[in-house]
Amino acid sequence: MPTTLDPSVLDTALFIPDLRTRRKESVLQELVARAHEAGVVREPELLIETLYLRERLGSTAIGKSVAVPHARSIAVIEARVLVARSRRGIEWKAEDELPVQLVFLVITPGEFSIEAHHEWVARAVTFARLQRKRAKLLEATTSEAGATVLREFTA
Amino acid sequence: MNEALALLQLHDLDLLERELADRKAQTRLRRFGLAMVPSNVIERARQRCLESIDPRWLYHYERSNQRYGRGVVAVRDRVCQGCHITLPTSRMPNAAGALTLCEFCGRVLYWA
């Protein structure tokens, strides 16, 4: 597993500090729309559908108020990790039943192998499991402060 | 559903199905806390896609899928993302979202 990632992988400008919606489906739509605007997704509806299907095969909430939805899709032009935060929490069918407050969306193009895709997922999971990083992200009062924490993701 | 999008969705479903069938991948996902549970949702979605695709495209898709592991690839800057050969301008379709065949590798091409 790589120890560093290209900083472009995680575009901190794509950080959503306060999701307004409380529905998982709407959160995925909002994140994919953001990726589409940034030019890294070509068919947003297709990617949303793939993410919904993945959720139906098992929740992507990993506990401790974190979800890592992920997809390998032909709709993705360039791999990205997008991060969003919800103050109120989102119902995501987590095993620990905690509402999700941090969402790490991992999207990679269809050309990626399963292993390469999972390396990206592993990176997000490892980062999100660190209590210190989670707390910093949740406490960040400005988008810039959140982005500063996320820069450590690629360090 | 439009035919090109149905074919792209079929591609994504096949990737998902392959991930589900890969034991090592499933072990990794369980370790991450992201276990997948086998379900007929993929098969049902697949059937819906198949109804929208012309058998001719389906034939080329399945043939490329068996040969290369992927049935359809995107075209980026006029380059086939399967064999990475630049396609002649004469082969460019008039409208975005069209399907053609790569004359070098035979994969179905999606022109975004």
Interface residues (C-beta under 8 A of the other chain):
Chain A: R42 E43 E45 L46 E49 T50 L53 R54 R56 L57 G58 T60 I62 G63 V68 H70 A71 R72 S73 I74 A75 I77 E95 G110 E111 I114 E115 H118 V121 A122 V125
Chain B: L5 L8 Q9 H11 D12 L13 L15 L16 R18 E19 L20 D22 A25 R28 L29 F32 G33 L34 A35 M36 V37 P38 S39 V41 I42 A45 R70 V72 V73 A74 R76 Q81 Y110 A112
